[in-house]
Amino acid sequence: MVVLGIWADLGALLLAVFLFPTAVIMHAFRKESGPESRQRKTAQFLRDTALGGACLMLLAFSPAQAMTSV
């Protein structure tokens, strides 16, 4: 939905709602004991939170929001 521009704001919101809990639940880097696995989990956690933040930026600056504020 986001790539095609069809309901991009709803798609971005749904992706953000999915990515933030997934990052916290699936990539619990604090529980890892080995340095390699902790580094890998940290990178995956940061990737998911960055993607969630990008989705929130898409939501904030979507064309649908621009049309309603005029």
Secondary structure, 3 states (H helix, E strand, C coil): CCCCCCCHHHHHHHHHHHHHHHHHHHCCHHHCCCHHHHHHHHHHHHHHHHHHHHHHHHHHCCHHHHHHCC
